[in-house]
Amino acid sequence: MINKIHGGSNTVTGEVDTVLANMSYRTGFYDKSAVVIRDIAGRHLFNNANKRTAQTVVEQLAKRNNINISKSQIRNVINNSATGRLRSIEEISGALKNGI
């Protein structure tokens, strides 16, 4: 599990399967990545390393989909989601697309 690599040990506010199910309702890299960011970093899915886990997952999605997005852009969106400045999938997705 990616989260354990980054120092987490268990889920606190949900299940990984729920994140995957939520992703399945969306299309495209940006909306699927927005779900990952909201559900992992925004909702603090794990006891530790939520932002690092979300970062790794989004970076892997970008790589697999040949999307050119910088690590710092992803991190900025994750930080804004984790602190509640970005909440909805549409806000997070737009921030990923356009930078913030």
VENPE-V697377 format. One record per residue. N is the residue number from 0. RES is the residue in one letter. PSI is psi in whole degrees, 0 to 359 (999 if undefined). Layout:
BEGIN
n:N res:RES psi:PSI
n:N res:RES psi:PSI
END
This chain:
BEGIN
n:0 res:M psi:136
n:1 res:I psi:318
n:2 res:N psi:321
n:3 res:K psi:326
n:4 res:I psi:326
n:5 res:H psi:1
n:6 res:G psi:1
n:7 res:G psi:162
n:8 res:S psi:339
n:9 res:N psi:164
n:10 res:T psi:150
n:11 res:V psi:319
n:12 res:T psi:16
n:13 res:G psi:202
n:14 res:E psi:148
n:15 res:V psi:323
n:16 res:D psi:327
n:17 res:T psi:320
n:18 res:V psi:314
n:19 res:L psi:319
n:20 res:A psi:317
n:21 res:N psi:323
n:22 res:M psi:325
n:23 res:S psi:341
n:24 res:Y psi:352
n:25 res:R psi:159
n:26 res:T psi:150
n:27 res:G psi:157
n:28 res:F psi:311
n:29 res:Y psi:317
n:30 res:D psi:320
n:31 res:K psi:320
n:32 res:S psi:323
n:33 res:A psi:322
n:34 res:V psi:314
n:35 res:V psi:312
n:36 res:I psi:312
n:37 res:R psi:312
n:38 res:D psi:329
n:39 res:I psi:302
n:40 res:A psi:317
n:41 res:G psi:324
n:42 res:R psi:3
n:43 res:H psi:64
n:44 res:L psi:321
n:45 res:F psi:167
n:46 res:N psi:341
n:47 res:N psi:156
n:48 res:A psi:31
n:49 res:N psi:313
n:50 res:K psi:318
n:51 res:R psi:322
n:52 res:T psi:312
n:53 res:A psi:319
n:54 res:Q psi:311
n:55 res:T psi:317
n:56 res:V psi:315
n:57 res:V psi:320
n:58 res:E psi:320
n:59 res:Q psi:320
n:60 res:L psi:318
n:61 res:A psi:315
n:62 res:K psi:314
n:63 res:R psi:335
n:64 res:N psi:9
n:65 res:N psi:44
n:66 res:I psi:129
n:67 res:N psi:100
n:68 res:I psi:137
n:69 res:S psi:153
n:70 res:K psi:323
n:71 res:S psi:326
n:72 res:Q psi:316
n:73 res:I psi:313
n:74 res:R psi:320
n:75 res:N psi:317
n:76 res:V psi:318
n:77 res:I psi:314
n:78 res:N psi:319
n:79 res:N psi:329
n:80 res:S psi:317
n:81 res:A psi:331
n:82 res:T psi:1
n:83 res:G psi:3
n:84 res:R psi:331
n:85 res:L psi:126
n:86 res:R psi:315
n:87 res:S psi:159
n:88 res:I psi:319
n:89 res:E psi:318
n:90 res:E psi:314
n:91 res:I psi:315
n:92 res:S psi:314
n:93 res:G psi:320
n:94 res:A psi:322
n:95 res:L psi:318
n:96 res:K psi:317
n:97 res:N psi:355
n:98 res:G psi:156
n:99 res:I psi:999
END
